Every structure is written in C-alpha cells, then in structure tokens.
Amino acid sequence: MYDDYIPPQFDGDIAKFEAFKKARDKDAMNEDLSKVVAKNDTERRLIMLCRKAGDVSDDDKDDIVNLFESTIDLYLKAKGIKKE
C-alpha cells in the first residue's frame, strides 16, 4: 500500500514519482548549500552551473571552459583590469 498522493502526470507510476521526489530533494539540498557558500546570487548561479557540468561530455566541458575563460579575459581587457 502506498500512502502518498501521486500527481496525475506520473500516471500512477510509483517508481517515477519516487525518483522525482529524490531528485527534487537533492536539488533543494544543493540549492541550500550554494546559498551558504555563495556570497551573492551571481556566485550561486556559477555554483549551480558547475554542478550541471556533470551532465556534459568531457569534450564539451573543455569547450565550455575555454569559452568562459575567453569571455572573462575579454571582459577584463575591456575594463582595463590586468589579469593575475
């Protein structure tokens, strides 16, 4: 017997609903942790993006990191900030 209400979008599939709840709870926990670690919303967004990187292939990760570094370098140069 299953006591929880299963929303209609799960078509009565208990396993799908339980997997959804587990993922939802994990996301909530990660979001709470990022709020503790991050100094502001921008840092929180960067932390969440880094966590999502686990879903990206290694080749794509390299491309994304290279693009991000290039973007930061262009921004610093435009602002006249010397890179350390």
Protein Blocks (a to p, Z undefined) as FASTA:
>chain_A
ZZbdcdfklnopaklmmmmmmmmmmmmmmmmmmmmmpmbfklmmmmmmmmmmmmpcfklm
mmmmmmmmmmmmmmmmmnopacZZ
